[in-house]
Amino acid sequence: MKKYVVLAALIISVTAFYWSCTKVAPPSNMNQACTPQFPNDNVTYSNYVQGIVTTYCTPTCHNGGGTGPGDFRTYQGILPYVNLFPSYVISDNGIMPLGNAPLPKAIRDSLNIWIKNCTPQ
């Protein structure tokens, strides 16, 4: 009987693992069907975000060949990762920039406005 329980658990585990791997969503485009929540705040990639990621993200990590995924030096390069910013960068408990203190609150707030305004270029 114990063999059957172990076999059933193994089959369920393998099936769950298979389904979880095949159902991974593609990177989201934050601009699809988005309504800016702070339309009077002009925070764009080119006038603000690019400078932040150039200072904090791309020197050793997110530069297309660094230790982190993605290339944040371009607008198109950062877009697939924007959906991770709220938990990884903007949150008080965020882990980015890796190995350093969280970004200053004012910077995180501005990044949040950029995202809530549909990540304008």
Secondary structure by P-SEA (a helix, b strand, c coil): caaaaaaaaaaaaaaaaaaaaaacccccccccccccccccccccccccaaaaaaccccccccccccccccccccccccccccccccccccccccccccccccccaaaaaaaaaaaaacccc
